């Protein structure tokens, strides 16, 4: 039996694939800045992640309030990291890797203790 954190991390693998693919399309394909590419990719990936984690990881109901809390807290982090990498003129991969690493820990803590408690 997987612990909640391992379930969360498993959903996170798919979430990361969705995020990175979408980011690449927006940034390299469409030409959006890293900040907007990151937050847009996040919006798609977090929607998947929210519903998958509600059902599979935390076995709880999803609600608009929970979704808004989850989206808002992690969306701010996504946009901030994208904005910082834009400001510092860092490669796009820095935004992706940094957000993926930070959101694993902060996302789980936010989910476990705030959103799905």
Backbone as CSV, one residue per row, in Angstrom:
resi,resn,N_x,N_y,N_z,CA_x,CA_y,CA_z,C_x,C_y,C_z
1,UNK,0.847,-1.193,0.000,0.000,0.000,0.000,0.884,1.246,0.000
2,UNK,0.561,2.146,-0.880,1.341,3.371,-0.992,0.909,4.393,0.050
3,UNK,1.865,5.101,0.592,1.554,6.180,1.518,0.958,7.342,0.732
4,UNK,0.258,8.231,1.405,-0.304,9.386,0.688,0.754,10.190,-0.075
5,UNK,1.950,10.342,0.500,2.980,11.111,-0.198,3.407,10.405,-1.483
6,UNK,3.546,9.081,-1.453,3.926,8.353,-2.662,2.823,8.386,-3.719
7,UNK,1.573,8.352,-3.275,0.463,8.507,-4.220,0.512,9.899,-4.844
8,UNK,0.738,10.894,-3.998,0.832,12.270,-4.472,1.973,12.404,-5.474
9,UNK,3.114,11.805,-5.177,4.264,11.864,-6.076,3.972,11.143,-7.397
10,UNK,3.228,10.059,-7.339,2.866,9.325,-8.562,1.978,10.169,-9.467
11,UNK,0.988,10.816,-8.883,0.156,11.738,-9.657,1.032,12.875,-10.184
12,UNK,2.006,13.262,-9.386,2.913,14.337,-9.770,3.733,14.036,-11.010
13,UNK,4.050,12.769,-11.244,4.799,12.399,-12.453,3.975,12.741,-13.695
14,UNK,2.702,12.364,-13.675,1.823,12.702,-14.802,1.601,14.207,-14.891
15,UNK,1.413,14.835,-13.749,1.239,16.276,-13.678,2.444,16.991,-14.300
16,UNK,3.631,16.518,-13.985,4.856,17.123,-14.515,4.934,16.969,-16.031
17,UNK,4.564,15.800,-16.531,4.567,15.584,-17.981,3.601,16.553,-18.684
18,UNK,2.425,16.714,-18.103,1.441,17.659,-18.656,1.996,19.077,-18.615
19,UNK,2.561,19.450,-17.471,3.090,20.810,-17.279,4.219,21.098,-18.269
20,UNK,5.205,20.219,-18.334,6.372,20.464,-19.175,5.997,20.514,-20.651
21,UNK,5.110,19.624,-21.077,4.681,19.608,-22.477,3.941,20.898,-22.833
22,UNK,3.022,21.290,-21.969,2.248,22.508,-22.211,3.147,23.742,-22.182
23,UNK,4.063,23.797,-21.205,5.016,24.906,-21.121,5.800,25.031,-22.430
24,UNK,6.292,23.907,-22.928,7.092,23.916,-24.158,6.295,24.435,-25.345
25,UNK,5.034,24.033,-25.417,4.177,24.515,-26.511,3.982,26.024,-26.417
26,UNK,3.673,26.517,-25.224,3.438,27.956,-25.064,4.715,28.782,-25.231
27,UNK,5.817,28.315,-24.652,7.057,29.095,-24.664,7.765,29.010,-26.015
28,UNK,8.050,27.790,-26.468,8.806,27.623,-27.708,7.917,27.722,-28.948
29,UNK,6.709,27.210,-28.836,5.822,27.190,-29.997,5.090,28.492,-30.238
30,UNK,4.543,29.064,-29.167,3.725,30.272,-29.293,4.540,31.542,-29.036
31,UNK,5.611,31.434,-28.251,6.449,32.589,-27.953,6.027,33.392,-26.740
32,UNK,5.259,32.773,-25.850,4.862,33.468,-24.611,6.066,33.587,-23.686
33,UNK,6.118,34.614,-22.816,7.189,34.712,-21.827,7.123,33.524,-20.854
34,UNK,8.231,33.252,-20.180,8.291,32.134,-19.249,7.248,32.241,-18.137
35,UNK,7.038,33.446,-17.635,6.084,33.613,-16.529,4.689,33.154,-16.949
36,UNK,4.216,33.603,-18.104,2.876,33.236,-18.563,2.822,31.803,-19.072
37,UNK,3.902,31.347,-19.678,3.958,29.943,-20.103,3.871,29.024,-18.899
38,UNK,4.581,29.375,-17.837,4.596,28.540,-16.641,3.237,28.521,-15.950
39,UNK,2.616,29.666,-15.811,1.330,29.706,-15.118,0.232,29.076,-15.984
40,UNK,0.315,29.200,-17.301,-0.672,28.579,-18.183,-0.546,27.061,-18.172
41,UNK,0.673,26.582,-18.239,0.916,25.137,-18.171,0.482,24.610,-16.807
42,UNK,0.765,25.376,-15.792,0.348,25.013,-14.442,-1.163,24.871,-14.360
43,UNK,-1.894,25.793,-14.975,-3.362,25.757,-14.902,-3.922,24.453,-15.455
44,UNK,-3.391,24.002,-16.547,-3.847,22.739,-17.121,-3.432,21.555,-16.253
45,UNK,-2.171,21.531,-15.864,-1.657,20.411,-15.078,-2.289,20.346,-13.689
46,UNK,-2.511,21.485,-13.064,-3.063,21.486,-11.712,-4.514,21.033,-11.701
47,UNK,-5.221,21.261,-12.771,-6.603,20.788,-12.850,-6.628,19.268,-12.814
48,UNK,-5.770,18.656,-13.630,-5.646,17.196,-13.584,-5.226,16.737,-12.189
49,UNK,-4.197,17.351,-11.658,-3.634,16.952,-10.369,-4.635,17.086,-9.225
50,UNK,-5.395,18.166,-9.239,-6.375,18.387,-8.177,-7.390,17.251,-8.113
51,UNK,-7.989,16.932,-9.248,-9.023,15.896,-9.249,-8.446,14.505,-8.999
52,UNK,-7.268,14.224,-9.549,-6.635,12.924,-9.304,-6.258,12.772,-7.835
53,UNK,-5.705,13.810,-7.237,-5.315,13.727,-5.824,-6.525,13.682,-4.891
54,UNK,-7.565,14.422,-5.221,-8.768,14.379,-4.384,-9.291,12.944,-4.303
55,UNK,-9.338,12.300,-5.445,-9.914,10.956,-5.491,-8.929,9.869,-5.064
56,UNK,-7.732,9.866,-5.627,-6.798,8.764,-5.428,-5.932,8.895,-4.178
57,UNK,-5.460,10.095,-3.900,-4.523,10.278,-2.794,-5.225,10.522,-1.467
58,UNK,-6.207,11.412,-1.457,-6.825,11.817,-0.202,-8.247,11.299,-0.019
59,UNK,-8.786,10.597,-1.007,-10.135,10.017,-0.960,-11.161,10.982,-0.366
60,UNK,-11.244,12.136,-0.967,-12.171,13.152,-0.488,-12.874,13.799,-1.677
61,UNK,-13.903,14.539,-1.372,-14.653,15.231,-2.417,-13.895,16.464,-2.885
62,UNK,-14.073,16.760,-4.149,-13.540,18.007,-4.672,-14.653,19.044,-4.609
63,UNK,-14.260,20.284,-4.495,-15.237,21.372,-4.458,-14.600,22.601,-5.095
64,UNK,-15.431,23.538,-5.537,-14.876,24.769,-6.108,-13.976,25.516,-5.111
65,UNK,-14.356,25.516,-3.851,-13.549,26.207,-2.840,-12.179,25.546,-2.693
66,UNK,-12.171,24.219,-2.632,-10.896,23.503,-2.523,-10.040,23.723,-3.757
67,UNK,-10.673,23.686,-4.931,-9.926,23.902,-6.161,-9.319,25.302,-6.186
68,UNK,-10.083,26.296,-5.814,-9.584,27.679,-5.809,-8.404,27.832,-4.855
69,UNK,-8.487,27.202,-3.705,-7.402,27.270,-2.728,-6.148,26.597,-3.268
70,UNK,-6.317,25.421,-3.846,-5.198,24.663,-4.417,-4.571,25.433,-5.579
71,UNK,-5.416,25.863,-6.494,-4.953,26.588,-7.674,-4.266,27.891,-7.278
72,UNK,-4.894,28.643,-6.397,-4.344,29.945,-6.016,-3.000,29.872,-5.335
73,UNK,-2.861,28.967,-4.398,-1.599,28.880,-3.657,-0.460,28.406,-4.546
74,UNK,-0.700,27.381,-5.334,0.370,26.881,-6.194,0.548,27.734,-7.453
75,UNK,-0.520,28.371,-7.916,-0.416,29.258,-9.075,0.475,30.456,-8.802
76,UNK,0.403,30.969,-7.600,1.259,32.090,-7.222,2.727,31.674,-7.269
77,UNK,3.010,30.474,-6.809,4.387,29.970,-6.854,4.834,29.799,-8.314
78,UNK,3.967,29.218,-9.153,4.299,28.999,-10.564,4.608,30.327,-11.271
79,UNK,3.758,31.301,-11.067,3.966,32.591,-11.715,5.228,33.285,-11.195
80,UNK,5.451,33.202,-9.894,6.620,33.847,-9.288,7.919,33.258,-9.816
81,UNK,7.971,31.950,-9.915,9.186,31.312,-10.426,9.393,31.673,-11.897
82,UNK,8.339,31.645,-12.681,8.451,32.049,-14.083,8.894,33.492,-14.219
83,UNK,8.329,34.359,-13.387,8.706,35.772,-13.417,10.158,35.993,-13.030
84,UNK,10.618,35.251,-12.028,12.007,35.374,-11.591,12.963,34.898,-12.681
85,UNK,12.621,33.796,-13.335,13.496,33.316,-14.410,13.472,34.263,-15.612
86,UNK,12.331,34.901,-15.869,12.284,35.935,-16.910,13.207,37.096,-16.535
87,UNK,13.072,37.593,-15.319,13.841,38.737,-14.833,15.345,38.473,-14.892
88,UNK,15.736,37.247,-14.499,17.154,36.884,-14.490,17.643,36.375,-15.841
89,UNK,16.748,36.315,-16.824,17.059,35.840,-18.180,17.679,34.437,-18.155
90,UNK,17.105,33.582,-17.322,17.578,32.204,-17.223,16.886,31.339,-18.266
91,UNK,17.493,30.229,-18.620,16.854,29.317,-19.587,15.524,28.789,-19.049
92,UNK,14.629,28.477,-19.959,13.290,28.010,-19.585,13.324,26.759,-18.719
93,UNK,14.288,25.911,-18.949,14.360,24.670,-18.177,14.545,24.961,-16.679
94,UNK,15.137,26.083,-16.346,15.314,26.451,-14.931,13.951,26.662,-14.272
95,UNK,13.035,27.319,-14.968,11.679,27.522,-14.437,10.990,26.180,-14.235
96,UNK,11.117,25.301,-15.210,10.460,24.005,-15.119,10.998,23.156,-13.978
97,UNK,12.298,23.032,-13.890,12.907,22.196,-12.858,12.671,22.784,-11.476
98,UNK,12.848,24.080,-11.337,12.661,24.728,-10.041,11.218,24.593,-9.565
99,UNK,10.264,24.884,-10.438,8.863,24.758,-10.039,8.503,23.317,-9.716
100,UNK,8.979,22.379,-10.509,8.667,20.971,-10.252,9.179,20.526,-8.889
101,UNK,10.381,20.925,-8.545,10.953,20.538,-7.248,10.229,21.213,-6.087
102,UNK,10.004,22.498,-6.197,9.351,23.240,-5.106,7.898,22.810,-4.943
103,UNK,7.213,22.591,-6.046,5.788,22.262,-5.947,5.534,20.862,-5.404
104,UNK,6.493,19.963,-5.521,6.311,18.625,-4.945,6.123,18.723,-3.432
105,UNK,6.998,19.441,-2.782,6.948,19.566,-1.324,5.844,20.523,-0.879
106,UNK,5.806,21.713,-1.469,4.801,22.692,-1.050,3.397,22.250,-1.441
107,UNK,3.281,21.616,-2.597,1.975,21.126,-3.050,1.420,20.045,-2.141
108,UNK,2.285,19.127,-1.727,1.825,18.076,-0.825,1.410,18.666,0.526
109,UNK,2.233,19.531,1.072,1.910,20.148,2.363,0.605,20.937,2.278
110,UNK,0.451,21.707,1.226,-0.772,22.490,1.029,-1.980,21.561,0.899
111,UNK,-1.826,20.491,0.134,-2.929,19.538,-0.061,-3.298,18.828,1.229
112,UNK,-2.302,18.322,1.888,-2.518,17.499,3.087,-3.095,18.302,4.253
113,UNK,-2.549,19.479,4.485,-2.892,20.211,5.689,-3.885,21.369,5.476
114,UNK,-4.156,21.721,4.240,-5.047,22.852,4.004,-6.231,22.480,3.097
115,UNK,-5.943,22.003,1.913,-6.984,21.791,0.910,-7.830,20.564,1.203
116,UNK,-7.190,19.424,1.476,-7.917,18.169,1.653,-7.957,17.676,3.094
117,UNK,-7.805,18.529,4.030,-7.780,18.091,5.443,-9.123,17.625,5.916
